[in-house]
Amino acid sequence: MSGPPSPLIENYLREAGFWHMANIGQGCKLNPKLISAFIKRWRPETHTFHLPCGECTITLKDVQLQLGLPVDRSVLTGSIQSVDWGVICYDLLGAIPDNIYGGQIEMEWLRGTFQEPVNNSTEVERIQYARAYILDIIGGYLMSDLSRNLVHLRWLLKLIDFRVADELS
């Protein structure tokens, strides 16, 4: 999933509002160590990065302009109640990971399990791949943890209907 998105899932990515985000990094090499360094310098109490040259912050307007993601729609809030994540994975992705850690799955499993769809793939397979592709974007860039190895399945619950996902910030 590290390459550009398959044309076979373009409509799903557009419908979910992730088309621009899926294409933004093409031809640009991201430095995971630099990203981790920024994460470590983030101070949630002041919403700023503490850098040697001073404080810096990223505004929602920056996110909107650079990533093409909406910031003025319904906000994701609340906590997840007790959920059988294996059932959720099977229903929405068509596969169940060997290990689920408190609602999180390994990014490597996600990337290794979902291969780019081929022309004769079914619509269900394309939808499952699109969900996995978006989950990879979320876990790899938008909501990554320090290890950049796990992604929470709570985001998968927002990808049941791609049109609803596009209505969220």
Residue pairs with C-beta under 8 A, 6 or more apart in sequence:
1 110
1 111
1 114
1 116
1 132
1 133
1 136
2 111
4 22
4 23
4 26
5 13
5 19
5 22
5 23
5 133
6 116
6 117
6 129
8 116
8 117
8 119
8 121
8 126
8 129
9 117
9 126
9 129
9 130
9 133
10 19
12 126
12 127
12 130
12 162
13 19
13 22
13 130
13 133
13 134
15 162
15 163
15 165
15 166
16 130
16 134
16 159
16 162
16 163
16 165
16 166
17 69
17 70
17 165
17 166
18 134
18 137
18 165
20 67
20 68
20 69
21 67
21 68
21 69
21 137
21 141
21 142
22 133
22 137
24 66
24 67
24 68
25 141
30 141
32 148
35 144
35 148
36 146
36 148
38 49
39 144
39 146
40 146
41 49
41 50
41 51
42 48
42 49
43 49
43 50
46 55
47 57
48 55
48 56
48 57
49 55
49 56
49 57
49 58
60 71
61 71
63 69
63 71
64 70
64 71
67 142
69 142
69 169
70 166
70 168
70 169
71 169
72 169
73 167
73 168
73 169
74 167
74 168
74 169
75 168
75 169
76 158
76 168
76 169
80 103
80 154
80 157
83 103
83 153
85 100
85 103
85 105
85 153
86 96
86 100
88 153
88 156
88 157
89 95
89 96
89 97
89 100
89 105
89 153
89 156
90 96
92 128
92 131
92 156
92 159
92 160
93 113
93 114
93 128
93 131
93 132
93 156
94 124
94 125
94 128
95 113
95 114
95 128
97 105
97 106
97 109
97 110
97 113
98 109
99 105
99 106
99 109
100 153
101 150
103 152
103 153
103 154
104 150
104 151
104 152
104 153
105 150
105 151
105 153
106 149
106 150
107 136
107 139
107 140
107 148
107 149
107 150
107 151
108 149
110 132
110 135
110 136
110 139
110 151
111 136
113 132
114 128
114 129
114 132
114 133
115 129
116 129
117 125
117 126
117 129
121 129
130 162
131 156
131 159
134 155
134 159
134 165
135 151
135 155
135 156
135 159
136 151
138 151
138 155
139 148
139 150
139 151
139 152
139 155
140 148
140 151
143 151
143 152
143 155
144 151
158 164
158 165
158 168
159 165
